[in-house]
Amino acid sequence: MKNGVIPVVFVLSVLLMFFAGFACGEKPPAKDKIVIGQAASLSGLNAIIHNSGPAQTQQLWIEEVNAKGGIYVKEYDKKLPIELKLYDDKSDHGTMTRLIEKLILEDKVDFLFPPCGTSYLFAAAPIANKYKYILLGNEGGATSLEKLTDELRYFFPVLNYSNHYQIPLLADLFAEWGVKSVAITFNEDLHGIEYANEAGMQFELKGIRIVMLKSHPIGIKDMSQIIKAAKSSKADAFCSFSYPGETFLVTKQAIEIGYNPKVFQANVGVYMPMFGKMFGSGRMVEGVIGGGAWSPKQSPAIKKFYDKLLSKHGEGALDMWGNLYYYGAWQFFEKAIEEAGTLDQKKLRDIIASEKFDTILGPTWFDEKQRLARECHPGEYGQWQNGEWEVILPKDKATAKPIFPKPAWKK
């Protein structure tokens, strides 16, 4: 013990033994499942979006993974099944952000599923990034978030959105058809604002005039004045950048008022089977264009996925804008975990940002802005034709040629 030599040697020996355990490949603490947390709109105004398909798609993916015993994680040398810890944010931004922090800090979940809607993603992405949690942004756009790509290293948008790659293609199609003027209404939410702004830029580039631009609140109960203003404008095309409640309402009231422009386009909701069912199994709304899209006609694998969702959950589970995107993204996520061999967020984030995997979307990867690459998109816009939802843009993914001008409303 002279000069403290023995205590120092003793301490060094203990430390060497401690680190030797890791050097010899000692396994991390036991783990028997992967817990994914989510704050989603199970009730409130956004519920129709989340519950009409995306919820069932992630449920299907979880069921399929667990049927195989889970995801193999090399770090634990075994397959880990998935458990979903789900909270209802009641379509409220404040509730959603509090619940995400609860999932991370109190529940200590392994990963996060996204909330529902563009403005919700905008609020959630910085929180996930703060705690270095990967957030695949399924239900919502990210035009505004693109400016923060360098800061939000853990956020990966999955769905297509206004400038990626929808409005530019729509503007090209309008120009090809000779459309000279457009009347626009948009909801007073980040979704509507992003689309209206992008439309203003892209239509102007094509020499298309915007002759009406009116906002409307989410949950509006009467859009007749907006429709009458659009009709008075004599615009060639009408665009409603809206959520399902407004989309259903503006279509219904346009039919009642007799407003029938050459192009009638609305965003969220047109792709839903319930939209077609409400309007004579789609035959009343022949030629109506909506956001999306994908189709079971695009490949045998996609047809199998479509049939599986339909048989398990019925038409209410069919989101013909986003379901295929979401399913492909979770298949990609599963393969990324296997490739990383760990649940470490940083290592997994680097795999997602750089690797390419085969999914139901085909070869699948994220681009330099961390977005699902546009080459992976199954479709940007769809149209009701003969009672069916057809992909019309881009042309190389189309299942039918677009109809122009829109036929008169059928009674």
N, C-alpha and C positions, 0 to 999 in steps of 0.2 A: 504494500500500500504506500510505500515511500514515494513522495512527490506525485501521488495520485495516479501512478502508472496502471495499477491493476484495475481500478474502476473504468478507466478509459478503454482498456483492452476489452473488458467485459461488455461495455456498451457497444463497442464496435462489433463484437462477436454476435450479439443479439441482433443488431441491424443487418449483419451479413446473412444470418439465418432467415430473417424476415424476408429480405429481398430474394434470397435463393429460392424461396417457395414460388415466387412469381416467375423467376428465370426457368424453373423446372416445369413450367406450364400448369401451375396450380389453377384450378377452375375458379371462376367468379362465384359469388354467393348463389345458392340455388334459386331457380326461377321456373315457374310452372305454366306461365301464360304471358301473352302480350296484351296489355290493357290499352285500348284506344278510347280517348275521351272526346265527347262532342257536346257543344251547346248549339242546339238547332231549333228552328221554328216549328214546333209541334202544334202550336196554336197561334192565333192571331192572323194578321193579314198575309204574312209570308207562308203560312202553313200549306196553302194550296200548291205552292211551288215545291216545297220540300217533301210533302207527303204524297204528291202525285207521281212519284217515280224515283227520285234520287234516294229516298230512304230505303226503298225496296232493293235498289241496285247494290248499295253497300251491304245490306243484309244478305243478299244473294252471294256476294263475294265472301263474306265472313263464313257463311254456311259451307261454301265450297272449300275454303281453306281448312276449316275445322273437320270436314269430312275426310280430308287427307291426313289428319292428325295434327295439322298446324303448319307453320312456316319453319323450315329447318334453319337454325341459327348456330353456326360453327362455334361461336364463343361458349355456348352451353352444350354443344354436341348433342342436340336433340331438337325435335319439332316442338314448337310452342303454339298452342291454340290461341285464338283471339277472343277477348272479352270486350264488349262495348259498354262503356259507362256513359249514359245519355242523360242530358238535362234539357228541359224545355226553356228556351229563352223568351218565349211568349211574343216573338217578333218585336223585341225591345232591345235597342242597342246597348243601353246601360246594363241590362240584365245579362246580355250575352258576354260583354267584356268581363263582368264580375265572375261569371261562371267559368270562363276560360282560365282566369287566374286561379280559381278554386281547383280546377282540374289539374293544373300544373303544380301549384304550391301545396295544396292539401291532399288531393287524391294521388298526386305524383304518378299520373298516367305515363305510359311509355311514349305514346304518340297522340296526335290530335286529328280528328276529322274536322272539316271546315264548317262554318256557319252558313246560313242561306242568304244570298243576295249580295249585290255589288257593294253597297254601302257597309254591309256587315263585314265583308272581307277587308274593306278599307280600314275598318276599326280593329279587326282581329290580327291582321298581318304584323303590325308593329309590336303587338303583345307577344305573339309567338316568336318573333325575331329577338325580342328583348331577352327571352329565356332560352333562346337557341333551340326552339322546337320547330321541326319541319311542318309546314302547312301547305298541303296541296289544295289550291283554291278552286274547288269544283263549282259550286252554284253561285256564279257571279262573274262580272267582268273585271278588268284590271287596267283600263286605259289610264286612269289617274295614277295607279300604283307603278306603272312602267317607269315613271320619272324617278322612282325610289329604288330601282333594281339594285344599284350598287350598295345601298344601305340594307335592304331587306333580303339578305342572302339566304334565308330559310323559307322564303315564300315562292311557290311555283304555281302560277295560274294554269288551269287545265282547260277551262271552257274557251271557245272562241268568243270574241266580243267586238265592240264597235270598230276599232282600227285594226283588229286582228281576227278576222281578215274580212269582216262582213261588209261594212259600209263602202269601202273601196270597190268591192265586186258589185254591190247593188248600184252604185253610181255608174259603173261601166255598163251594166245591163240597161239602166234607164237611158243612157246616151245612145246605146245601140237601138233602142226602141224609138228614139226621137222624142223622148219626154223633155219638155221645155220648162215645166213649172211644177213645184211640189208644195203642198200644204202639210205642215208638221204640227203635231201635238206631242207633248212629252210629259212624263210624270215628274213630280217635284222631289226626286230622289236621285242619287248619284247615277243610277242606271239610265234614267231618261236624260239627264244633263249630258252624260258622256256621249250618248248616241246623237242627241240633237247637235252638239258641238261638232262632232265628226261629220255628220251629214252636211252641216253648213259649209265645212271646208271642202269636202269631196264633191258635192253637187256643184259648188261654184267653179271648181276646177274643170268640170265638164260643161260649163255654160248653162247649168240648170238653175233657174231662179226659185228662191223660196218666197212664196207669195203670202204665206201665213205661218206664224210661229207662236203657238199658244201652249202654256203649261197647264197642268191639271194636278190636283192632289191625289195621292194614293188613296183608294177607297171612295173616290168620287161617285155620287149616286145618279148624276144626270150629265151627260155629255152632249145633249142635243144642241146647245148653243155653239159649242165648238164645231160640231158637224155642220150646222147651218152656215157658220163662217167659212168653213172649208169649201162648202158647196158654192157659196157666193164668190169665192176666189177664182172659181173655174180652173183650178189647177189640174194638170194632167194626172198627177199622182197624189195619193194621200198616205202619209206615214204616221203611225201612232207608236211611239217608243214608250211602251207601257207594260204593266204587270197584268196577270190574268184577269183580275176583277174589272179593270178598265178595258182590257182587250175584248172580253165578252160583251161588255156594255156598249162600247163604241161600235162594234159590229152589229149588234141587235138594233141600236138606234139608227144606224146608217140605213139598214134595211127598211125600218119603219118610215124614215124621212124620205127615202128614195134617192139617197146620195150614192151614185154609182160612177166613180171616176175610172179612168182607163187602168189605173193601178191602185189596188187597196192593199196596204201592207201594215201589219201590226206585229209587235215583237213577242213578248212572253205570253204563251197561252194558245196561240194558233196551232201549234204542233200537238196539242193534247187531244187524244181521242174523244174526250168529253166535249171539246169544242165542235168537232165534226158531228157528234151525236146531237148536240143542242140545235145544230142547224141542218137538220134533215140528213143525217149520216154523211155530212160533208157536201151534199149536192146543192144545198142552198148557197154555199160559199165557194162555188167553183171559181178558181182563179185567185183566191185570196192568198197572199204571200205572208210567211211568218219566219221568225228566227229559228235557227237550227241548221242542219237537219241530218237525219240518218234514216236508213230504210233497211228492212230485212231482205230486200232485193239485192243488196250490195255484195253479199258473200254467203256461202253456206254456214260459216261460223257465226255471222251476225244473225242469220235466220234462226239458228239454234238458240242463241241468246234471247232473241225476241220471243220465241215460242216458250222458252223456259219462264221468262218473266210473266208472260200472258197466262200460262197454266197455273203458276203459283199464286199470282196476286190479282189477275184480271186486268182489264184495260186501265184501271186507275194507277197501275204501276208503270205505264208506258209514257215515258218522257221522250218524245221523238226529237227533241233538241239535244238534251245532254246525257241521257243514260249511257250511250255507247262511249262517250268521252270519259264519264266517271268510271265505268267498268274497266276500260283500258288503263286508266290511271292507277287503279288499285292493283291490277295485274302487274303493272310496271313497278309499283311500290313493293309488292311481294317479291319480285325477282331482284330488286335492288337490295332488299334486306338479306336475301340469300347470298348475293354477290359480296356484300359488305361483311357478312359473317358476324355481325354484331348489331346491337340496338343503339349503339352510340350515334347521337344525332349528327355530330360533325362529320364522321366518316360516311354515314349514310347520305348526308346532304351532298358530299362531294361525288358520290356514285350517281345520284339522281342528276346532278348538273352535267355529268360528263359521259355517261354510258348510254347505250342503245339496247333495247330489249324487244323481242317480238311479243305483241299482245293482240287482242282482237282487232285493234286498229292497224295491224301490220307492224312493220318496223317503227318503234316508238321512241322518241327522245325529246328533250327540252332544248330550246334554242339559246342563243347568247344572251337573251333577255330573261331567261329562265321560264319562258312560256312553252307550253306544249307546242311543238313545231307545227306550222300550218300545213306541212306535208302530211301530218298525221290526222288532220281534220277529216271526218267523213262527209261533211257538208256545211255550208254557210247559211243557205236559205232553202226553204221548202215551199211547196204550193199545193193547195187542194185541187185535185184533178179526178173527176169521175168517182168521187167519194173516197179517194185514197190520198195519203200524204206522200208526196213525191219530192225527192231532192232535185233542185234545179240549178244550184250554184255550189261549187264551181262546176264548170261544164264537164271536166274530166271525172267527176264523182257523181254526176247527175243520173237519176233513174228515169227522167222524162224531160222533154223539152218544155220550157216555160210557155205559158199561155199569155198572149197579149193581143188585144186589150182584154181586160177582165169582162166576162159575159155579164149580162144583167142579173141581178139577184133573182133567184128562183123562189117562187112562193110555195 
